[in-house]
Amino acid sequence: MLGLLLPKSFFESWGWLSGPSAWLLCAAVTATILKLDLPRTVLGAALAGLPSIIFVVIGLHWLGSLVAAFLFAAWCGRGVAAGLLHRSARPGSA
């Protein structure tokens, strides 16, 4: 969404801040929607995003984003399976 609203020059100057901020915000929204533990989910997003720094440095930002998304999904899936990212019961469910 930001890409549609802001010029490319913004991301060339402020991408180092806006990218990780948007990544963490999206992780928080994901945690809220899926009823996951917020701090642990955001921690997983931060850790999953770290390898993408290497891809940005070598000029493959798109691949870094893909790797980070897969790592984040694995973190969340494994966390739920291990009982570390507790999903709370939805109102009205048994």
ZIPEMO-V245885 format. One record per backbone hydrogen bond with DSSP energy under -1.0 kcal/mol. NH is the residue of the N-H (numbers start at 0). CO is the residue of the C=O. Records with the same first field share a line. If there is no record, write none. Layout:
# ZIPEMO-V245885
NH=CO + CO
This chain:
# ZIPEMO-V245885
3=0
4=0
5=1
9=6
11=7
12=8
13=9
14=10
16=13
17=13
18=14
20=16
21=17
22=18
23=19
24=20
25=21
26=22
27=23
28=24
29=25
30=26
31=27
32=28
33=29
35=30
40=36
41=37
42=38
43=39
44=40
45=41
46=42
47=43
48=44
52=49
55=51
56=52
57=53
58=55
59=54
63=59
64=60
65=61
66=62
67=63
68=64
69=65
70=66
71=67
72=68
73=69
74=70
75=71
76=72
77=73
78=74
79=75
80=76
81=77
83=78
84=78
87=34
92=89
